[in-house]
Amino acid sequence: MTLRLGTRRSLMATTQSQMVADAYTARTGRAVELVGVTTFGDVSKAHLAQLGGTGVFVSALRDKLMEGEIDFAVHSLKDLPTKQDPRVTLAAIPARHDHRDALVGRLRFADLAPGARVGTGSPRRVAMLRAMRPDLEYVPIRGNADTRIGKVTSGELDAVVLASAGLTRISRTSEIAQIFEVEELMPAPGQGALAVECLSDRDDLIDFLAVLDDPRTRSAVTAEREVLAALEAGCSAPVGAFAHDDGQTLNLTALVVALDGRRAVRKSTAGSPSEAVSLARTLADEMISEGADRLMGEHSH
């Protein structure tokens, strides 16, 4: 029996969903077909923060799961709301690809002229980039990766910032001028990882899908997302987090930046991967005691 995998229709989404479909077929011999779903986030022209964050991409796929039109869905993990929906189960988090952000353009970030126009739809990226280069103009953009890269090619923007993993998946790495290390630009929680989701009552499917789960990626992104949840940072708040599980130790760093880039709270911790959730909550508490919540509150209006 062929399994139906629901995906957003963008090139990025269908490419990463096809990768997952092929991986399941290779591991299990089961045929998997893609079912394209148009989400409200794909058709609306509003900026993501106004739409209620990236969850708008997820809800349409979850609706198709509920209606029985698809068997499972693949999302970019950073699009998943941190609040768990009991109707669905995160059955697999495959091994993460590059977690970093990339600058697409002709020049490196430090070499951009003062006043250069840099496009990004992410308040997190704007705040962190502004901390390094307050002299640049940050332009809110949306649309798929092709559309965003096109604004650089056409000369409308000098550069755009996109996730490195996504550019790799759609074979556009030749246009990357620079990859930002975590110390410069802290990624979004879960960036570079994919989420495979199905209905919670499909025990047969949960076991089947689990073959692609990568335990180290799961513990790392669980910690990152728990920091975000504990800070109660909606998608509009500039929060970055990155964790790495080397098999023995989970290292977690999180960063909250004021939108003007002028103040930040950054903390790190380490512990057992099995304690990902409690590590993250403790770190978030420490950040709040150092004023992280005030940094976020200042621009939430």
C-alpha positions as CSV (number, residue, x, y, z in Angstrom):
1,M,0.0,0.0,0.0
2,T,1.4,3.4,-1.0
3,L,1.7,5.9,1.8
4,R,0.6,9.5,1.1
5,L,3.0,12.2,2.3
6,G,1.6,15.7,2.6
7,T,3.8,18.6,1.8
8,R,3.7,22.4,1.1
9,R,4.0,23.0,-2.7
10,S,7.1,25.2,-2.7
11,L,10.2,23.9,-4.3
12,M,12.0,23.8,-1.0
13,A,9.1,21.8,0.7
14,T,8.6,19.3,-2.1
15,T,12.4,18.8,-2.4
16,Q,12.8,18.0,1.3
17,S,9.6,15.9,1.4
18,Q,10.9,13.9,-1.6
19,M,14.2,13.3,0.2
20,V,12.2,11.9,3.2
21,A,10.0,9.8,0.9
22,D,13.0,8.3,-0.8
23,A,14.7,7.6,2.5
24,Y,11.6,5.6,3.7
25,T,11.4,3.7,0.5
26,A,15.1,2.9,0.6
27,R,14.9,1.7,4.2
28,T,11.5,-0.2,4.1
29,G,10.6,-0.8,0.5
30,R,7.3,1.0,1.0
31,A,6.1,3.3,-1.8
32,V,5.5,6.9,-0.8
33,E,3.7,9.5,-2.9
34,L,3.7,13.2,-2.4
35,V,0.4,15.1,-1.9
36,G,0.8,18.8,-2.4
37,V,-1.2,21.1,0.0
38,T,-1.6,24.8,-0.4
39,T,-1.4,26.6,3.0
40,F,-2.7,30.0,4.0
41,G,0.8,31.0,4.7
42,D,1.7,30.3,1.1
43,V,-1.0,32.4,-0.5
44,S,-1.3,35.3,1.9
45,K,0.8,38.4,1.1
46,A,1.0,39.5,4.8
47,H,4.3,39.2,6.7
48,L,4.7,36.1,8.7
49,A,4.7,37.8,12.1
50,Q,1.2,39.3,11.2
51,L,-0.1,35.9,10.2
52,G,0.7,34.5,13.7
53,G,4.1,33.1,12.8
54,T,5.2,30.0,10.9
55,G,2.4,27.9,12.4
56,V,0.3,29.0,9.5
57,F,2.2,26.5,7.3
58,V,1.7,23.7,9.6
59,S,-2.1,23.9,10.3
60,A,-3.2,23.1,6.7
61,L,-1.1,19.9,6.7
62,R,-2.5,18.9,10.1
63,D,-6.0,19.5,8.7
64,K,-5.3,17.0,5.9
65,L,-4.1,14.5,8.4
66,M,-7.3,14.8,10.4
67,E,-9.4,14.5,7.2
68,G,-7.5,11.3,6.3
69,E,-6.3,12.7,3.0
70,I,-2.7,12.1,3.8
71,D,-0.9,9.5,6.1
72,F,1.9,11.7,7.3
73,A,3.4,15.2,6.8
74,V,6.9,16.6,6.6
75,H,7.5,20.1,8.0
76,S,10.6,22.3,8.5
77,L,11.0,21.7,12.3
78,K,11.5,25.4,12.9
79,D,8.0,26.0,11.6
80,L,6.4,23.8,14.2
81,P,4.7,25.6,17.1
82,T,6.4,24.7,20.4
83,K,3.0,23.9,21.9
84,Q,2.2,20.3,21.4
85,D,-1.0,19.4,19.5
86,P,-2.2,16.1,21.1
87,R,-3.8,15.0,17.9
88,V,-0.5,14.5,16.2
89,T,2.8,12.8,17.1
90,L,6.3,13.8,16.0
91,A,7.2,10.3,14.8
92,A,10.6,11.1,13.4
93,I,13.2,13.8,13.4
94,P,15.8,12.7,10.8
95,A,19.5,13.7,11.1
96,R,19.8,17.4,10.9
97,H,21.4,19.2,8.0
98,D,23.4,22.4,8.3
99,H,21.9,24.5,11.1
100,R,23.5,27.8,10.1
101,D,22.2,30.9,8.3
102,A,23.7,32.0,5.0
103,L,24.1,35.3,3.2
104,V,23.2,35.3,-0.5
105,G,24.8,38.1,-2.5
106,R,28.0,39.2,-4.1
107,L,29.8,40.4,-1.0
108,R,30.5,39.1,2.5
109,F,28.6,40.8,5.3
110,A,31.5,42.8,6.6
111,D,32.2,44.1,3.0
112,L,28.7,45.5,2.4
113,A,28.7,49.2,2.0
114,P,27.0,51.3,4.7
115,G,23.3,51.6,3.9
116,A,23.3,48.4,1.9
117,R,19.8,46.7,1.8
118,V,19.6,43.3,3.3
119,G,16.4,41.3,3.1
120,T,15.0,38.9,5.6
121,G,11.6,38.0,6.9
122,S,12.9,37.0,10.4
123,P,13.0,39.4,13.4
124,R,15.6,37.1,14.9
125,R,18.0,37.6,12.0
126,V,17.3,41.4,11.8
127,A,18.1,41.9,15.5
128,M,21.3,39.8,15.4
129,L,22.5,41.3,12.1
130,R,21.7,44.8,13.4
131,A,23.9,44.1,16.5
132,M,26.9,43.5,14.1
133,R,26.0,46.1,11.5
134,P,23.6,48.8,12.7
135,D,24.6,50.9,9.6
136,L,22.7,48.6,7.1
137,E,19.1,48.8,6.1
138,Y,17.1,45.6,6.9
139,V,14.1,45.0,4.6
140,P,11.3,42.7,5.5
141,I,10.7,40.2,2.6
142,R,8.7,37.0,2.1
143,G,8.1,34.5,-0.5
144,N,10.0,31.3,-1.4
145,A,13.8,31.1,-1.7
146,D,13.7,31.6,-5.4
147,T,11.7,34.8,-5.0
148,R,14.1,36.1,-2.3
149,I,17.2,35.3,-4.2
150,G,15.7,37.0,-7.3
151,K,15.6,40.3,-5.4
152,V,19.4,40.1,-5.1
153,T,19.9,39.1,-8.8
154,S,17.6,42.0,-9.9
155,G,19.5,44.5,-7.7
156,E,16.5,45.4,-5.6
157,L,18.5,44.1,-2.5
158,D,22.2,43.8,-1.9
159,A,21.8,40.5,0.0
160,V,19.3,38.2,1.6
161,V,19.7,35.9,4.5
162,L,18.3,32.3,4.3
163,A,18.9,29.0,6.0
164,S,21.9,27.2,4.6
165,A,20.2,23.8,4.7
166,G,17.4,25.0,2.5
167,L,19.8,26.5,-0.1
168,T,21.6,23.2,-0.2
169,R,18.4,21.2,-0.7
170,I,17.4,23.3,-3.7
171,S,21.0,23.4,-5.1
172,R,21.6,27.1,-4.7
173,T,24.8,27.0,-2.7
174,S,26.8,28.6,-5.5
175,E,25.1,31.9,-4.6
176,I,26.1,31.9,-1.0
177,A,28.6,34.7,-0.2
178,Q,29.1,33.7,3.5
179,I,27.8,31.2,6.0
180,F,27.4,32.7,9.5
181,E,28.8,30.7,12.4
182,V,26.6,30.3,15.5
183,E,28.7,32.9,17.4
184,E,27.7,35.5,14.8
185,L,24.1,34.6,14.1
186,M,22.4,32.2,16.4
187,P,20.0,29.9,14.4
188,A,16.3,29.5,15.0
189,P,15.4,26.6,17.3
190,G,15.2,23.5,15.1
191,Q,16.8,25.1,12.1
192,G,18.1,22.6,9.5
193,A,16.0,19.8,10.9
194,L,12.8,18.2,9.5
195,A,9.8,17.0,11.4
196,V,7.8,13.9,10.3
197,E,4.3,14.0,11.8
198,C,1.3,11.6,11.8
199,L,-1.9,11.2,13.8
200,S,-1.3,10.1,17.4
201,D,-3.7,7.1,17.1
202,R,-1.8,5.6,14.2
203,D,0.4,3.2,16.2
204,D,1.3,1.2,13.1
205,L,2.5,4.3,11.3
206,I,4.4,5.8,14.4
207,D,6.5,2.6,14.5
208,F,7.1,2.6,10.8
209,L,8.1,6.3,10.6
210,A,10.4,6.0,13.6
211,V,13.1,4.2,11.5
212,L,14.3,7.6,10.3
213,D,14.5,9.2,13.8
214,D,18.0,10.4,14.8
215,P,18.2,10.4,18.6
216,R,21.0,13.0,18.8
217,T,19.2,15.4,16.5
218,R,16.0,14.8,18.6
219,S,17.7,15.6,21.9
220,A,19.3,18.7,20.5
221,V,16.2,20.2,18.9
222,T,14.1,19.2,21.9
223,A,16.4,21.4,24.0
224,E,16.3,24.3,21.5
225,R,12.5,24.3,21.2
226,E,12.1,23.9,25.0
227,V,14.1,27.1,25.5
228,L,11.8,28.9,23.1
229,A,8.7,27.5,24.8
230,A,10.0,28.4,28.3
231,L,10.8,31.9,27.3
232,E,7.3,32.0,25.9
233,A,8.8,33.7,22.9
234,G,6.3,33.8,20.1
235,C,7.8,33.6,16.6
236,S,8.1,37.4,16.6
237,A,10.7,37.5,19.4
238,P,14.3,37.4,18.5
239,V,15.3,34.1,20.1
240,G,18.1,31.9,18.8
241,A,19.1,28.6,20.2
242,F,21.6,25.8,19.2
243,A,22.3,22.5,20.9
244,H,24.7,19.7,20.0
245,D,24.5,16.2,21.3
246,D,27.9,14.3,20.8
247,G,26.5,11.1,22.3
248,Q,27.6,11.8,25.9
249,T,27.0,15.5,26.5
250,L,24.3,17.9,25.3
251,N,25.7,21.5,24.9
252,L,23.0,24.2,24.6
253,T,23.4,27.9,23.9
254,A,20.5,30.4,23.6
255,L,20.4,34.1,22.8
256,V,17.7,36.7,23.1
257,V,18.3,40.0,21.4
258,A,16.4,43.3,21.6
259,L,15.0,44.2,18.2
260,D,17.3,47.2,17.9
261,G,20.2,44.8,18.4
262,R,21.6,46.9,21.2
263,R,21.1,44.6,24.2
264,A,21.3,40.8,24.4
265,V,21.2,38.0,26.9
266,R,23.2,34.9,26.0
267,K,23.7,31.8,28.1
268,S,25.1,28.3,27.7
269,T,24.7,25.1,29.6
270,A,25.7,21.4,29.3
271,G,24.4,18.1,30.7
272,S,23.1,14.7,29.8
273,P,21.1,14.4,26.5
274,S,18.4,12.6,28.5
275,E,17.8,15.8,30.5
276,A,17.3,18.0,27.4
277,V,14.0,19.5,28.7
278,S,15.1,20.3,32.2
279,L,18.4,21.8,31.0
280,A,16.5,24.0,28.6
281,R,14.0,25.2,31.2
282,T,16.8,26.0,33.7
283,L,18.7,27.9,31.1
284,A,15.5,29.9,30.1
285,D,14.9,30.7,33.8
286,E,18.5,32.0,34.1
287,M,18.0,34.2,31.0
288,I,14.7,35.6,32.4
289,S,16.5,36.5,35.6
290,E,19.0,38.4,33.6
291,G,16.3,40.4,31.8
292,A,15.6,38.3,28.7
293,D,11.9,38.7,29.0
294,R,12.2,42.5,29.2
295,L,14.2,42.6,26.0
296,M,11.3,40.7,24.3
297,G,8.6,42.7,25.9
298,E,9.9,46.0,24.6
299,H,8.9,45.4,21.1
300,S,5.9,43.1,21.4
301,H,3.4,45.9,21.0
